[in-house]
Amino acid sequence: MTSAPSSDPRSPLRRSLGERRLVLVAWRLIILQAAHPAVAAGMTRYSTYRAHPWRRIQHTLDSGARLFSAGPEERRLEVARLARTHRRIHGTDDAGRPYTAEDPAVRAWVMVTLYEAITAMRELSGERLGPAELEAFYGEFREVCEALGIPGEAVPPTAADVPPYVERNIREVLEYGDLVRHLLFEMLREAPAPRRLGRLGPAWPLLRVVAARVLSGLTVADLPPAWHERFGTRPSRSAAALSWMLHHGARHVVTRLPEHLRYRRPSAIATGRQPVPRRAPARQVPRLRVADSRGARLETFFHQVLDQTGDGRVDTADLQAMVHTICWQLELPAEREDVLYAAFESWWRHLCRAMDADGDGTVDCGEFVSAMLAGVDRDPAYLDRGLGPAVRALFRAADTDGSGHLGADEYRALFGGSRVHPAELNDGFRQLDTDGDGLISEEEFVTAFADFFTARTDTIAGAALLGRP
């Protein structure tokens, strides 16, 4: 029987994973994972890291909290959720090589690099663990791998075998491709402002230039020697000095902080607790618009909602990513996930038939906006045949008690999360509840989505709901 990882909050595994200074090696971890050709192919095809990097990071942190810090039931549910997600990630990369996220070797690499990142954090800060500590730490880690169903022979048997395993993969498997270059040198320069910046948001274009240079230099400096030997990415002296100062400085500062400051709080998802509400954003008076605003609204929808992979085009992978995020919010069981995936796949086929003017198997923003405007102007039933079934499936997935209505809690579960303030959710709920009975019916829900695409002004319920990033 699979043993559960230690629930002792003092265990070295849990404490190391919870340290705030782990952020210093987070990008190094992502680079090592993304350099695996199968991971790179899956990220390029299915990941939302370009369009929604901060949401993607938050989901990763929440998943880690469930696997390593939550109770047995939460861990079991997360293992099952990851299994359902991974079985949908497969295909052929640009070099014609098949890949699948269910490959044990790929899954082992992703997990072992997480362990290696934690030990690297300590080594880079001058806090090297002894052999006995490493074996105890790695023992806990292997229990998590076992719970995930990764075969024992796919991961190194002992902590002492991890460094040779990592070096062998760097020299024989990893590739320094376009995705890795983008992550290292370009991604932060184009990433949207994190919501946590608040009033500093307007300064983000300047801040991200500085952050990108620091992060790139730190990451290159911290990569293993075998990486530099194979790919010729020798760090500069200034980058090496930056790495030494940041890691040693973080160790001396963070390890002297009280525990509530040294460690991240467990996520609300992992603990079942709701986050402390933030200050409500100042309400803005909407500008009066007399011209047809549908084009601008549809462009916003394309870039913020449809184009989940951030490559400027939409295909079936984007709609799969949408469903993945919805299922994450709603905690759907496998059979209800499958219904939602099928409905969104049907919607994609409708989009492709109606909008793929150049026949390349994708839809760009211009094709989407022009075809949508032409469709709704020409045929009142246009949305009913395409978007309608997907929206109804979405409503029924969110209607967890089967009442035929969405209550406030069900609405928050669907559209909420750490990035959305409760005041926004309450306002959105009131807008969709057009008859004021405290419930959203399926028809009210579908009408709001239809109004978003058809109304010529922004004074409709769906505009505020769907315009949210």
C-alpha positions as CSV (number, residue, x, y, z in Angstrom):
1,M,0.0,0.0,0.0
2,T,1.3,3.5,-0.9
3,S,2.5,5.4,2.1
4,A,1.6,9.0,2.5
5,P,4.3,11.7,2.8
6,S,5.0,12.9,6.2
7,S,2.4,15.3,7.6
8,D,4.8,16.6,10.2
9,P,5.1,20.4,9.5
10,R,8.7,20.2,10.9
11,S,9.8,17.6,8.2
12,P,12.7,18.9,6.1
13,L,10.7,18.4,2.9
14,R,7.7,20.5,3.9
15,R,9.8,23.2,5.5
16,S,12.1,23.5,2.5
17,L,9.1,23.7,0.1
18,G,7.5,26.4,2.2
19,E,10.5,28.7,2.4
20,R,10.0,32.0,0.6
21,R,13.6,32.0,-0.7
22,L,12.7,29.0,-2.9
23,V,11.6,31.7,-5.4
24,L,15.3,32.4,-6.1
25,V,15.6,28.9,-7.8
26,A,12.1,28.8,-9.2
27,W,13.0,30.0,-12.7
28,R,16.1,27.7,-12.7
29,L,13.6,24.8,-12.0
30,I,11.4,25.9,-14.9
31,I,14.3,26.1,-17.3
32,L,15.5,22.6,-16.5
33,Q,12.0,21.2,-16.9
34,A,11.3,23.1,-20.1
35,A,14.6,21.9,-21.7
36,H,13.2,18.4,-21.8
37,P,11.9,18.0,-25.4
38,A,8.7,16.4,-24.3
39,V,8.0,19.1,-21.7
40,A,8.8,21.8,-24.2
41,A,6.4,20.3,-26.7
42,G,3.6,20.1,-24.2
43,M,4.2,23.6,-22.9
44,T,4.3,25.1,-26.4
45,R,1.1,23.3,-27.4
46,Y,-1.0,23.4,-24.3
47,S,0.4,25.7,-21.6
48,T,-1.1,29.1,-20.7
49,Y,2.3,30.4,-19.5
50,R,2.5,33.1,-22.2
51,A,-0.9,34.6,-21.8
52,H,-1.5,33.9,-18.1
53,P,1.9,33.4,-16.4
54,W,0.9,34.5,-13.0
55,R,-2.2,32.2,-12.9
56,R,-0.1,29.3,-14.2
57,I,2.4,29.9,-11.4
58,Q,-0.4,30.1,-8.8
59,H,-1.9,26.8,-10.0
60,T,1.5,25.2,-9.8
61,L,2.0,26.4,-6.2
62,D,-1.5,25.2,-5.2
63,S,-0.8,21.8,-6.8
64,G,2.4,21.5,-4.9
65,A,0.7,22.4,-1.6
66,R,-1.8,19.7,-2.1
67,L,0.8,17.1,-2.9
68,F,3.2,17.9,-0.2
69,S,1.4,19.7,2.6
70,A,-2.3,18.8,2.5
71,G,-4.1,15.8,4.1
72,P,-4.5,12.3,2.5
73,E,-7.8,13.1,0.8
74,E,-6.7,16.4,-0.7
75,R,-3.5,14.6,-2.0
76,R,-5.6,11.8,-3.5
77,L,-7.8,14.2,-5.3
78,E,-4.8,16.2,-6.6
79,V,-3.1,13.0,-7.9
80,A,-6.3,12.1,-9.7
81,R,-6.7,15.6,-11.2
82,L,-3.1,15.6,-12.5
83,A,-3.6,12.2,-14.0
84,R,-6.7,13.4,-15.9
85,T,-4.9,16.5,-17.1
86,H,-1.8,14.6,-18.3
87,R,-3.7,12.1,-20.3
88,R,-4.9,14.9,-22.6
89,I,-1.4,16.3,-23.2
90,H,0.1,14.4,-26.1
91,G,1.1,14.9,-29.8
92,T,4.0,15.2,-32.1
93,D,6.6,18.0,-31.7
94,D,8.1,20.1,-34.5
95,A,10.8,17.5,-35.1
96,G,8.2,14.8,-35.7
97,R,8.8,13.1,-32.3
98,P,5.8,11.8,-30.4
99,Y,5.4,13.0,-26.8
100,T,3.0,12.4,-24.0
101,A,2.8,13.8,-20.5
102,E,2.1,10.3,-19.2
103,D,5.6,9.1,-20.1
104,P,7.1,7.8,-16.8
105,A,10.6,9.2,-17.7
106,V,9.1,12.7,-18.4
107,R,7.1,12.6,-15.1
108,A,10.2,11.5,-13.2
109,W,12.3,14.3,-14.7
110,V,9.7,16.9,-13.7
111,M,9.6,15.6,-10.1
112,V,13.3,15.0,-9.6
113,T,14.1,18.6,-10.8
114,L,11.8,19.8,-8.0
115,Y,13.9,17.9,-5.4
116,E,17.1,19.1,-7.1
117,A,16.0,22.7,-7.0
118,I,15.5,22.5,-3.2
119,T,18.9,21.0,-2.6
120,A,20.4,23.6,-5.0
121,M,18.8,26.4,-3.0
122,R,20.6,25.2,0.1
123,E,23.9,24.6,-1.7
124,L,23.9,28.0,-3.4
125,S,23.4,29.7,-0.1
126,G,26.3,27.9,1.6
127,E,23.9,25.6,3.5
128,R,24.8,22.2,2.1
129,L,23.0,19.2,3.6
130,G,24.8,16.2,4.8
131,P,24.4,12.6,3.3
132,A,22.0,11.5,6.1
133,E,19.9,14.6,5.8
134,L,19.7,14.2,2.0
135,E,18.6,10.6,2.3
136,A,15.8,11.5,4.8
137,F,14.7,14.3,2.6
138,Y,14.8,12.2,-0.5
139,G,12.9,9.4,1.2
140,E,9.9,11.7,1.7
141,F,10.2,12.9,-1.8
142,R,10.1,9.3,-3.3
143,E,6.9,8.7,-1.3
144,V,5.2,11.5,-3.2
145,C,6.5,10.1,-6.5
146,E,5.0,6.7,-5.5
147,A,1.7,8.4,-4.7
148,L,1.8,9.9,-8.2
149,G,2.2,6.5,-9.7
150,I,5.7,7.1,-11.0
151,P,7.5,3.7,-11.3
152,G,10.3,3.3,-8.8
153,E,12.8,2.4,-11.5
154,A,12.1,5.7,-13.3
155,V,13.6,7.8,-10.4
156,P,17.0,7.6,-8.9
157,P,17.0,5.1,-6.0
158,T,18.9,7.2,-3.5
159,A,19.8,10.9,-3.0
160,A,23.4,10.1,-4.0
161,D,22.1,9.0,-7.4
162,V,20.3,12.3,-8.1
163,P,23.3,14.4,-9.3
164,P,24.5,11.7,-11.8
165,Y,20.9,11.4,-13.0
166,V,20.5,15.1,-13.6
167,E,23.9,15.4,-15.3
168,R,23.2,12.5,-17.6
169,N,19.9,14.0,-18.6
170,I,21.5,17.4,-19.3
171,R,24.2,15.8,-21.5
172,E,22.0,13.3,-23.3
173,V,18.3,14.4,-23.3
174,L,17.9,18.2,-22.7
175,E,17.8,20.7,-25.6
176,Y,18.5,24.4,-25.6
177,G,15.5,25.3,-27.8
178,D,13.3,28.3,-28.6
179,L,11.2,27.8,-25.5
180,V,14.1,27.8,-23.2
181,R,15.5,31.0,-24.8
182,H,12.1,32.6,-24.5
183,L,11.8,31.8,-20.8
184,L,15.3,32.9,-20.1
185,F,15.5,36.2,-22.0
186,E,12.1,37.3,-23.3
187,M,9.1,36.2,-21.2
188,L,9.3,38.7,-18.4
189,R,9.8,41.5,-20.9
190,E,6.3,40.9,-22.3
191,A,4.4,39.5,-19.3
192,P,1.3,41.3,-18.1
193,A,1.4,43.1,-14.8
194,P,0.7,40.9,-11.8
195,R,-2.5,42.0,-10.0
196,R,-0.6,42.1,-6.7
197,L,1.2,45.2,-7.9
198,G,-1.9,47.2,-7.2
199,R,-1.2,50.9,-7.7
200,L,2.3,50.1,-9.0
201,G,0.8,48.4,-12.0
202,P,1.4,51.5,-14.3
203,A,5.1,51.2,-13.5
204,W,5.3,47.5,-14.6
205,P,6.7,48.2,-18.1
206,L,9.8,49.7,-16.4
207,L,9.9,47.3,-13.5
208,R,9.8,44.2,-15.7
209,V,12.8,45.3,-17.7
210,V,14.8,45.4,-14.5
211,A,13.3,42.2,-13.2
212,A,14.0,40.4,-16.5
213,R,17.7,41.3,-16.4
214,V,18.1,40.3,-12.8
215,L,16.2,37.0,-13.3
216,S,18.0,36.1,-16.5
217,G,21.4,36.7,-14.9
218,L,20.6,34.9,-11.7
219,T,19.1,31.9,-13.5
220,V,22.0,31.5,-15.9
221,A,24.5,31.7,-13.1
222,D,22.7,29.1,-11.0
223,L,22.3,26.4,-13.7
224,P,24.4,23.2,-13.2
225,P,28.0,23.1,-14.5
226,A,27.0,20.3,-17.0
227,W,24.5,22.7,-18.5
228,H,27.2,25.3,-19.2
229,E,29.5,22.7,-20.6
230,R,27.0,21.4,-23.0
231,F,25.3,24.6,-24.1
232,G,28.0,27.1,-23.7
233,T,26.1,29.5,-21.4
234,R,28.9,30.6,-19.1
235,P,27.7,33.2,-16.6
236,S,29.4,36.6,-16.4
237,R,31.3,37.6,-13.3
238,S,28.6,40.1,-12.4
239,A,25.9,37.4,-12.7
240,A,27.9,35.0,-10.5
241,A,28.4,37.8,-7.9
242,L,24.7,38.6,-8.0
243,S,23.9,35.0,-7.4
244,W,26.2,34.8,-4.4
245,M,24.8,38.0,-2.9
246,L,21.2,37.0,-3.4
247,H,21.4,33.5,-2.1
248,H,23.7,34.2,0.9
249,G,21.8,37.3,1.7
250,A,18.4,35.6,1.6
251,R,19.8,32.8,3.8
252,H,21.0,35.2,6.5
253,V,17.8,37.3,6.3
254,V,15.1,34.8,5.9
255,T,16.4,32.2,8.3
256,R,16.3,34.9,11.1
257,L,12.7,35.8,10.4
258,P,9.8,34.5,12.5
259,E,8.2,31.5,11.0
260,H,5.1,33.3,9.7
261,L,7.4,35.5,7.6
262,R,9.9,32.9,6.7
263,Y,7.4,30.4,5.2
264,R,4.6,30.9,2.7
265,R,1.1,30.3,4.1
266,P,-0.6,27.1,2.7
267,S,-2.8,28.0,-0.2
268,A,-6.5,28.4,0.4
269,I,-7.2,25.5,-1.9
270,A,-5.0,23.2,0.0
271,T,-6.3,24.1,3.4
272,G,-9.9,24.7,2.6
273,R,-9.6,28.3,4.1
274,Q,-10.7,31.3,2.2
275,P,-8.1,34.0,1.7
276,V,-8.4,37.2,3.6
277,P,-10.2,39.7,1.4
278,R,-8.1,42.5,0.0
279,R,-9.2,46.1,-0.1
280,A,-11.9,46.5,-2.8
281,P,-10.8,48.2,-5.9
282,A,-12.1,51.7,-6.5
283,R,-15.2,51.5,-8.7
284,Q,-14.8,53.3,-12.1
285,V,-17.7,55.1,-13.7
286,P,-18.2,53.6,-17.1
287,R,-17.7,55.9,-20.1
288,L,-20.8,56.5,-22.2
289,R,-20.2,54.8,-25.6
290,V,-22.5,55.6,-28.5
291,A,-20.6,53.7,-31.2
292,D,-20.8,50.0,-31.7
293,S,-18.4,48.6,-29.1
294,R,-18.6,44.9,-30.2
295,G,-15.4,44.8,-32.2
296,A,-13.2,46.1,-29.3
297,R,-15.1,43.8,-26.8
298,L,-14.5,40.7,-29.1
299,E,-10.8,41.6,-29.5
300,T,-10.6,41.7,-25.7
301,F,-12.4,38.3,-25.4
302,F,-10.0,36.8,-28.0
303,H,-6.8,37.9,-26.3
304,Q,-7.9,37.5,-22.6
305,V,-10.2,34.4,-22.8
306,L,-9.8,32.5,-26.0
307,D,-6.0,32.7,-26.7
308,Q,-5.0,30.8,-23.6
309,T,-1.6,29.8,-25.0
310,G,-0.7,33.4,-26.0
311,D,0.5,32.8,-29.5
312,G,-2.0,35.1,-31.2
313,R,-4.0,32.2,-32.7
314,V,-6.6,29.9,-31.3
315,D,-7.0,26.1,-31.8
316,T,-8.2,23.1,-29.9
317,A,-5.4,23.4,-27.4
318,D,-6.6,26.8,-26.3
319,L,-10.1,25.6,-25.6
320,Q,-8.7,22.6,-23.7
321,A,-6.7,25.0,-21.6
322,M,-9.9,27.0,-20.8
323,V,-11.6,23.8,-19.7
324,H,-8.6,22.8,-17.6
325,T,-8.8,26.1,-15.7
326,I,-12.6,25.8,-15.2
327,C,-12.2,22.2,-13.9
328,W,-9.5,23.4,-11.6
329,Q,-11.9,26.0,-10.1
330,L,-14.8,23.6,-9.8
331,E,-13.1,20.5,-8.6
332,L,-15.1,18.4,-11.1
333,P,-15.0,14.6,-11.1
334,A,-13.7,12.8,-14.2
335,E,-17.1,12.1,-15.8
336,R,-18.2,15.7,-15.6
337,E,-14.9,16.9,-16.8
338,D,-15.3,14.8,-19.9
339,V,-18.7,16.3,-20.7
340,L,-17.3,19.8,-20.5
341,Y,-14.3,18.9,-22.6
342,A,-16.6,17.4,-25.3
343,A,-18.8,20.5,-25.3
344,F,-15.8,22.9,-25.8
345,E,-14.4,20.7,-28.5
346,S,-17.7,20.9,-30.3
347,W,-17.5,24.7,-30.0
348,W,-14.0,24.6,-31.4
349,R,-15.2,22.7,-34.4
350,H,-17.9,25.3,-35.0
351,L,-15.4,28.1,-34.7
352,C,-13.0,26.4,-37.1
353,R,-15.6,25.7,-39.7
354,A,-17.0,29.3,-39.6
355,M,-13.9,31.3,-39.1
356,D,-10.8,29.6,-40.4
357,A,-10.7,31.6,-43.6
358,D,-7.2,30.6,-44.7
359,G,-7.6,26.9,-43.8
360,D,-4.6,26.6,-41.6
361,G,-6.4,24.9,-38.8
362,T,-6.3,27.9,-36.5
363,V,-8.3,31.1,-36.0
364,D,-6.6,34.5,-35.5
365,C,-8.1,37.6,-34.0
366,G,-9.1,39.2,-37.2
367,E,-10.9,36.0,-38.4
368,F,-12.7,35.7,-35.1
369,V,-14.0,39.2,-34.9
370,S,-15.1,39.6,-38.5
371,A,-16.8,36.1,-38.6
372,M,-18.5,36.6,-35.2
373,L,-19.9,40.0,-36.2
374,A,-21.0,38.8,-39.6
375,G,-22.6,35.6,-38.0
376,V,-24.6,37.4,-35.3
377,D,-25.8,40.1,-37.7
378,R,-26.9,37.6,-40.3
379,D,-28.4,34.8,-38.2
380,P,-30.1,35.2,-34.8
381,A,-29.5,31.5,-34.1
382,Y,-25.7,31.7,-34.9
383,L,-24.6,31.6,-31.2
384,D,-27.1,28.9,-30.4
385,R,-25.4,26.4,-32.7
386,G,-21.8,27.1,-31.6
387,L,-21.2,28.9,-28.3
388,G,-24.6,28.0,-26.8
389,P,-24.0,24.3,-26.0
390,A,-20.6,25.1,-24.5
391,V,-22.1,27.8,-22.2
392,R,-25.0,25.5,-21.2
393,A,-22.4,22.7,-20.4
394,L,-20.5,25.3,-18.3
395,F,-23.6,26.3,-16.4
396,R,-24.5,22.7,-15.6
397,A,-20.9,21.9,-14.5
398,A,-21.1,24.9,-12.1
399,D,-24.5,23.8,-10.8
400,T,-23.0,21.4,-8.4
401,D,-26.2,20.7,-6.5
402,G,-28.3,20.1,-9.6
403,S,-30.9,22.7,-8.7
404,G,-31.0,24.3,-12.1
405,H,-29.8,27.6,-10.7
406,L,-26.4,29.0,-9.6
407,G,-26.3,30.3,-6.1
408,A,-23.7,32.9,-5.0
409,D,-21.3,30.2,-3.8
410,E,-21.5,28.3,-7.1
411,Y,-20.9,31.5,-9.0
412,R,-17.9,32.4,-6.9
413,A,-16.4,28.9,-7.4
414,L,-16.7,29.3,-11.2
415,F,-15.5,32.8,-11.6
416,G,-13.5,33.4,-8.4
417,G,-10.0,32.6,-7.3
418,S,-7.2,34.6,-5.6
419,R,-7.0,37.0,-8.5
420,V,-10.6,38.3,-8.3
421,H,-11.7,40.5,-5.5
422,P,-15.0,39.4,-3.7
423,A,-16.5,42.8,-4.5
424,E,-16.1,42.1,-8.2
425,L,-17.7,38.7,-7.8
426,N,-20.7,40.1,-5.9
427,D,-21.2,42.8,-8.5
428,G,-21.0,40.3,-11.4
429,F,-23.5,38.0,-9.7
430,R,-26.0,40.9,-9.2
431,Q,-25.7,41.8,-12.9
432,L,-26.5,38.3,-14.1
433,D,-29.3,37.9,-11.6
434,T,-31.7,40.0,-13.8
435,D,-34.9,39.1,-11.9
436,G,-33.3,39.8,-8.5
437,D,-34.3,36.4,-6.9
438,G,-30.8,35.7,-5.6
439,L,-30.2,32.9,-8.1
440,I,-28.9,32.8,-11.7
441,S,-31.0,30.6,-13.9
442,E,-29.6,28.8,-17.0
443,E,-31.4,31.2,-19.3
444,E,-30.0,34.3,-17.4
445,F,-26.5,32.7,-17.7
446,V,-26.8,32.0,-21.4
447,T,-28.4,35.4,-22.1
448,A,-25.5,37.2,-20.5
449,F,-23.0,35.4,-22.7
450,A,-25.2,36.0,-25.8
451,D,-25.5,39.8,-24.9
452,F,-21.7,40.0,-24.7
453,F,-21.4,39.1,-28.4
454,T,-24.5,40.9,-29.7
455,A,-25.0,44.1,-27.7
456,R,-23.7,47.2,-29.4
457,T,-23.0,49.0,-26.1
458,D,-21.2,48.0,-22.9
459,T,-24.2,48.6,-20.6
460,I,-25.0,44.9,-20.4
461,A,-24.3,42.3,-17.8
462,G,-22.0,40.1,-19.8
463,A,-19.6,42.9,-20.6
464,A,-18.3,43.3,-17.0
465,L,-18.3,39.5,-16.5
466,L,-16.4,38.4,-19.6
467,G,-14.2,41.4,-19.9
468,R,-12.4,40.4,-16.7
469,P,-8.9,39.0,-17.4
